[in-house]
Amino acid sequence: VDRARREGRVLGLRALPKSPRRGNHNNGVLRLNHTKEQNVTMPALGVGTCWLDETETEAAVAAAVALVADDPAHPGVHVDGAEAYWNAPAIGRALSHVSSSRDRRIFLASKLSRRDTLSYDGAKRHVAETLRDFGVPTLDLYSLHSSFGAFRGDADSLRAMRGAWRALSELVDAGTIRALGVSNFDAHDLRHFVADPELGTPSVLQNKFDPYRRGAQHRASDGDDDDDVVGLARELGIALVSYSSLSGWPFGFGALADPVVHQLARHFDVAPAALVLRWILAKGHAVIPRSSRPDHVRANLRLLDDPVVAEDDAWALLDGLARLGSSSSGASDGDGDRPPPFDVVFDVVVDVVDDRDASSSEEAGNCEEL
């Protein structure tokens, strides 16, 4: 692939049999399980704020909530925050720009990130701070940002996590939080969390998910058949929220740097970012791309407006990228299927590309995702 790119070639596509249609969304929302309140739904599309500065955060979130507020037919937006992002006041200022920040289509989420906050009192304190910063009386989703080593022999962290979860469960009972989640858990962590009588089954799992690493949180778990955290979440009825779906972070190689993705995007006449994000949505997952540019935020939230032509073929081709981006023999995507062998998906053929096709910088910048 690298040689073809250097020599000005592109990747040609072989005809593939139709792939089975993946899960879909009910009008752009996912219904959450394991909630006290009935019929809690989460928008399939959102806006990430990880490590955006205050100005960028306010602009991105303001663009997202304004789009939803101005379009009564829009299914809504998931606004993702966390203790570690240090930008909750900016989210609150953005929410103040709309007449009703508690429009249920504006789904507000935050996470407990710091080990010194992981306790009964710490969890209650951070939720209260988040509500104050956001300027709202309730949160739709609150998650633990990490497993904190609780299931790797750290008994102190496990005790602290149990206390934090008890506090969060009380806030659910009080109506302050509508759903609870976890983030950056692998299958080992999730199994132990669910089996612990003082913890339980979360409604949401927020993990890295891209064409090469589908839920894997550690390099060692790439291709590990015993660490299919996405498949486990599906079995447990836990909704997956995908982050870092376009960039390589934290592993170093991302979809927007992949010439194969750009060739597929040209073939299906869609921007590379839109192609990958739509592929994730078609699997039945939610996705929260991060961008500091309001125009990109708005474009991402319009992904459901236009279908991808021949989308079954597009999804089958993207499923095959695990063979290119990973050294594994083919990790499961949580649906019980393996990606087809790489040679079934692609042939490298010699074609001459003109300057317009060879330049993909404009498309590659469609979503500055972390």
Residue, then its C-alpha position, 0 to 999 in steps of 0.5 A: v500500500d505504501r509503495a502504491r501510494r508513493e508511486g501515485r497508484v490507487l487501490g482498485l476494488r474487487a466485487l464482493p458478495k453482499s454483506p448482511r446488514r448490521g444493526n440499525h438505530n431507531n430514528g437515530v437513537l439507541r434505547l438503553n437497558h439497565t436503567k431505573e427509568q423506562n424508555v431512556t434513549m441516547p442519540a446515536l451521534g454526538v460531539g466529543t470534547c476530550w482535551l479541547d480548550e475552553t474556547e474550542t469546547e464552547a464553540a463545538v458544543a454551541a454548534a451542536v446544541a444550536l443545530v438540534a434546537d433549530d431542527p425539531a426533526h433532528p434525533g439529538v446530540h450526545v454531548d460528552g464530557a469528563e472530569a479529566y477534560w477540564n472544560a465543563p464550565a465551557i459546556g455549560r456556557a454553550l448550553s446557556h445559548v439554547s432556550s431549553s438545555r434540558d431538551r431530552r434530545i440534548f443528551l448530557a454525559s460526564k465521567l469520573s476520571r481521577r483516582d482521588t475522586l473514586s469514592y462515595d463522597g468523591a463521586k457525589r461531589h463531582v456529580a454536583e460540580t458537573l451539574r453546577d458547571f453545566g447549569v442543569p438539574t440532571l445528567d443523562l449519563y455518568s460513567l467511570h472513565s477507567s477500571f482504575g486497576a480494580f480488577r487487576g489486584d488493586a484491592d483499594s481501587l476496588r473498594a473505592m469503586r464500589g463506594a463510588w458506584r453506590a453513590l452513583s446508584e443513589l443518584v440514579d434512584a433520586g432522579t439526578i442521573r438517568a443512566l450509568g456507564v463505564s469507559n476504557f474497560d476491556a472484556h476482563d474488566l467488564r466481566h468482573f464488574v458485572a459479576d461483582p454484587e456491589l457493582g452491576t451491569p452498566s447501560v453504556l460502554q464507551n471505548k475506542f472503536d475504529p476499523y482496526r481495533r474494535g473496542a480494544q483498549h490495549r495493544a496486547s488485546d488486539g486480536d485476542d479472541d478472549d477479549d472481545v469486549v464489544g461482543l460481551a457488551r452486546e451479550l449483556g445488552i450494553a450500548l457501545v459509544s465509540y470514541s477516537s474512531l478516525s484518529g489513531w490515538p492512542f495507537g498511532f494509526g488512524a482511518l484518516a491516514d489510511p489510503v485505503v479508506h480514501q480510495l473507498a471514500r472516492h469509490f462510494d463518493v463520500a468523505p472518508a470521515a463520513l464513511v467510517l462514522r456511518w460504518i460504525l452507526a450501521k453496526g448499531h453503535a453510537v459515535i462521538p467524533r471530536s472536532s474544534r471546528p463548528d462546521h465539522v461538528r454540524a457536518n458530523l451531526r448530519l451524517l444520517d441525512d444522506p445514505v451511502v450508495a451501495e452501503d452493504d458493499a462499503w461496510a464489507l470492505l471496511d470490515g476487511l481493514a482489520r486485516l491491514g491495520s492489525s497483526s491479528s488473524g482477524a478480530s471479531d467486530g462483536d457480531g460474531d463474524r470475522p472480517p474476510p481475508f484481506d485478499v478477498v477484499f482488495d486487489v492492488v492495481v496500477d492506476v494513474v491518479d490525477d492531482r485532484d484525486a491524489s490530494s486528500s488533505e481536505e477530506a482528511g480534515n473533515c473531523e479533527e478527532l482525538 
